[in-house]
Structures are given as structure tokens and as C-alpha cells.
Amino acid sequence: LEQGYATFPALKEALVEPPSVQARRLYADTLVFDAETLQRVVSVFGPDKVMIGTDYPFNFRDKTPLSSIEAAFADADIRDRLTFANALTFLALEETTNA
């Protein structure tokens, strides 16, 4: 899409912003079955726009979604964002602690 935006003047005139800017307002999930692909999803959408995904209860699902995130990212902040923090933001919820 980005290449088309750069190549075709009519497309550039029709869109207010480049597709890459628009994509950063969307949310994506982690269900991609591959660490390298998950890293690419996060690089495109941003670490604040990707949330854990499983496709449960379907058979075609990630049975260990936390392990998949851990395999793709050593950074604890990114793992926290993907596993719960981004969902809290998306759902407009606040994190609570069990004291």
C-alpha cells in the first residue's frame, strides 16, 4: 500500500495520510505463529498497538501465546505491552493489583 501511495498520484491525492501512518492507529494481534513475523508486526504497528491473540477455542490457534511473545522479544516492557498493557488501554481499563 505504501508503494502504491508513493507511485500513483491519484492515490496520494485521495488519501489524507500515507497508509503507514494510518496503520499505526489500528490494533493487531500476536497470532502469527512465527517470532520474526511477530517482530515485523510490532515494527509496523508499533509496540503500543499489538495485543495478545490466540484464536481460542478454534483448533487453528496458538496454544502457548505467552511463549510465542517471549520467544520474539527479550524486552520485558514490550512483552508486558503485548500481554496485558495494550489491552487495558484499548478497553479503557486501569490495572489493579491484588494486595
N, C-alpha and C positions, 0 to 999 in steps of 0.2 A: 504493500500500500504506500509505503514511504517513497519507493522508487517511482510509482505512478504519479504521486503528488509532485515529485520533482521533475518528472518528464512531461506531463501533459498540462499545458497552461489552463485548459478548461477545468480540470480537476482542482488545480490550485485556486482558481477563481471561485469555485463552488464551495470550497471548504474554508472555514474561518481560521482553522489551525491545522498544522500538519497532523497526520494520523498518529505519529509517535507522541505528540502532546496529548491528543485525545485519549490514547490508550492508558496514559497514566491516571486517568480518572476512573477507569474500570477496575474491578477486582477480578483476580484469577485464583484458581486453587492449585494445590500442590500435586494433584493426581496426574502425574506424567510418567511414572514408572522408570525414571532414569535420573540420576543425580546431575548429570551435565545439562539435561533439558530443564530440570528444575532451576538450576543456576541461571540459565538463559531466561526463563520466565521471570525470575526475580530481577534480572538486569533490565528487562524490557519494561515491566510494570512497576518496578520499584519495590523495595522490601516492606513498604507500608501498605501495599495493595495486593498482597498474596496471602491466602488463608489455607489452613489445612483442609484437605479434601480426601475422601475415601471411596465414595460411591456405594457405601454400605446401604442396604443389605444385598446389593447385586453381587453375583458371582465374580464379575469382572471388576475387582476392587483391589485397593492396596490394603492388605491385611496387617501391615505394620507401618502405618503412616508416620509415626514418630521416628522410627528407624530410618525411613527414607529421607526425612528432613535432616536428621543428624548426619547421615552419610553425605549429604550435599553441602552442609555448612558447619564449619568449626566455630564460627562466631555465635556465642550464646545469645546476643541481642537479636540477631536475625532469626535464630531458632525460636526464641520467645515470641517474636512478632508473628511468625508463621503459625505457631501452635495455639496461641490464645490472644495476644495483644491486639492484633488486627481485627479479629472477630469482635472483641469488646468495643473497639472504635466503630466498626461497621454497624453494630447493633446498638450503639449509644449506651453502653453499659459501663459501669465502673467496676474495677477489680476489687474484690473483697478478700480479706484474709481471715482465716479461721484461727482466732486467738484463744 
